C-alpha cells in the first residue's frame, strides 16, 4: 500500500496541480483498500471451506477410515471399562 502524501495548502492558483495529485492519491488509496478487502474476503472464504471440511466427521471418516475405526474401538473399550465397574 502506498502512503498518502498530502499537505494542507490553501486554495491558490498554483495549488490546482497539488489538489489534483491529492485527489489522485485518495483515489488510488481507495482502490488499494478495495483490493485489500477483496483479498481478505477471498482468504476468509477459503478459510471457511477448510474449517467446514476439517470439522465434518463424514469427511474425516472418508479421508482416514482406519483411524475412524481405531477411534471407535478405543471409544468402545473406554466406555466398556467405565460401565462395567
C-alpha positions in Angstrom: 0.0 0.0 0.0 1.1 3.5 -0.7 1.2 6.2 1.9 -0.7 9.4 1.1 1.5 12.5 0.7 -0.9 15.4 1.1 -0.1 18.8 2.6 -2.5 21.3 3.9 -2.4 24.0 1.3 -4.8 26.9 0.8 -6.6 27.3 -2.4 -4.3 29.4 -4.6 -4.0 29.5 -8.4 -0.8 27.4 -8.2 -2.3 24.7 -5.9 -4.5 23.2 -8.7 -1.9 20.6 -9.5 -1.4 19.6 -5.9 -5.1 19.3 -5.5 -5.2 17.1 -8.5 -2.4 15.0 -7.0 -4.3 14.7 -3.7 -7.4 13.6 -5.4 -5.4 11.1 -7.4 -3.7 9.8 -4.2 -7.0 9.5 -2.4 -8.5 7.6 -5.4 -5.5 5.2 -5.5 -5.7 4.7 -1.7 -9.4 3.9 -2.1 -8.7 1.5 -4.9 -5.9 -0.2 -2.7 -8.3 -0.5 0.2 -11.0 -2.1 -2.1 -8.5 -4.6 -3.5 -7.2 -5.4 0.0 -10.8 -6.0 1.1 -11.4 -8.3 -1.9 -8.3 -10.3 -1.0 -9.4 -10.6 2.6 -12.8 -11.8 1.5 -11.2 -14.5 -0.7 -9.0 -15.6 2.2 -12.0 -15.8 4.5 -13.9 -17.9 2.0 -11.0 -20.3 1.7 -10.7 -20.5 5.5 -14.4 -21.1 5.9 -14.3 -24.0 3.4 -11.2 -25.5 5.2 -12.8 -25.3 8.6 -16.0 -26.8 7.4 -14.1 -29.7 5.8 -11.9 -30.2 9.0 -15.0 -30.3 11.3 -17.2 -32.5 9.1 -17.0 -36.0 10.6 -18.1 -37.6 7.4 -15.2 -36.1 5.5 -12.8 -37.1 8.3 -14.0 -40.7 8.1 -13.8 -40.7 4.3 -10.3 -39.3 4.4 -9.0 -41.7 7.1 -11.3 -44.7 7.5 -8.9 -46.8 9.5 -8.2 -44.0 12.0 -12.0 -43.7 12.4 -12.3 -47.5 13.1 -9.5 -47.2 15.6 -11.1 -44.3 17.4 -14.4 -46.2 17.5 -12.8 -49.3 19.0 -10.9 -47.1 21.6 -14.1 -45.3 22.5 -15.9 -48.7 22.8 -13.2 -50.1 25.1 -13.2 -47.0 27.3 -17.0 -47.0 27.5 -16.9 -50.7 28.4 -14.4 -50.2 31.2 -16.4 -47.3 32.7 -19.7 -49.1 32.5 -18.6 -52.5 33.9 -17.5 -51.0 37.2 
